[in-house]
């Protein structure tokens, strides 16, 4: 697992809550910092891919392990 600056546990939350919480967390972070997100909603995989493209932030990592989804997003703007 890569290093990250902040972690967001969105387990148990369904779309669009993980994205909204991630957006809020990223807003308080500095450019270049990374946010680690834990989610349980399978739809979050596509959501975070789209979110990264729309916001210009980099989806550094996206993986699934035992029914949980892990994302690492680097703030670029």
C-alpha positions as CSV (number, residue, x, y, z in Angstrom):
1,X,0.0,0.0,0.0
2,X,1.3,3.4,-1.0
3,X,1.7,6.2,1.5
4,X,-1.1,8.7,1.7
5,X,-1.8,12.0,3.5
6,X,-5.4,11.4,4.5
7,X,-7.8,8.5,4.7
8,X,-11.6,8.4,4.1
9,X,-13.5,5.3,5.2
10,X,-16.7,5.3,3.1
11,X,-17.6,1.7,4.0
12,X,-21.3,1.1,4.0
13,X,-22.1,4.2,2.0
14,X,-23.8,4.0,-1.4
15,X,-23.3,6.1,-4.4
16,X,-23.0,9.1,-4.5
17,X,-21.9,9.5,-0.9
18,X,-18.3,8.1,-1.3
19,X,-17.7,10.6,-4.1
20,X,-19.2,13.5,-2.2
21,X,-17.2,12.7,0.9
22,X,-14.0,12.3,-1.2
23,X,-14.7,15.7,-2.9
24,X,-15.0,17.3,0.5
25,X,-11.8,15.7,1.8
26,X,-9.8,16.7,-1.3
27,X,-11.0,20.3,-0.9
28,X,-9.2,20.6,2.4
29,X,-6.0,19.1,1.1
30,X,-3.0,20.6,-0.7
31,X,-2.1,19.9,-4.3
32,X,0.2,16.9,-4.5
33,X,-1.3,15.2,-1.4
34,X,-3.0,11.8,-1.7
35,X,-6.3,10.6,-0.3
36,X,-6.9,6.9,0.5
37,X,-10.5,5.9,0.2
38,X,-12.1,2.6,1.5
39,X,-15.5,1.8,0.0
40,X,-17.9,-1.2,-0.1
41,X,-20.1,-0.1,-3.0
42,X,-19.1,-1.9,-6.2
43,X,-20.3,1.0,-8.2
44,X,-17.6,3.2,-6.6
45,X,-15.0,1.7,-9.0
46,X,-16.6,3.4,-12.1
47,X,-17.6,6.4,-10.0
48,X,-14.0,7.2,-8.9
49,X,-12.7,6.6,-12.4
50,X,-15.2,9.2,-13.8
51,X,-14.6,11.5,-10.8
52,X,-10.9,11.5,-11.5
53,X,-11.3,12.4,-15.2
54,X,-13.9,15.1,-14.4
55,X,-11.9,16.8,-11.6
56,X,-8.4,16.3,-13.1
57,X,-7.2,14.5,-10.0
58,X,-5.1,11.4,-10.6
59,X,-6.5,7.9,-9.7
60,X,-3.1,6.4,-8.6
61,X,-4.6,3.1,-7.4
62,X,-7.8,1.2,-7.6
63,X,-8.1,-2.3,-6.2
64,X,-10.5,-4.7,-4.6
65,X,-9.8,-7.0,-1.7
66,X,-12.4,-9.2,0.1
67,X,-15.4,-7.1,-0.9
68,X,-13.8,-3.8,-0.1
69,X,-12.6,-1.3,-2.7
70,X,-9.5,0.8,-2.1
71,X,-8.7,4.0,-4.1
72,X,-5.7,6.3,-3.9
73,X,-6.4,9.8,-5.5
74,X,-3.7,12.4,-5.9
75,X,-4.9,16.0,-5.8
76,X,-3.7,17.7,-8.9
77,X,-5.7,20.9,-8.8
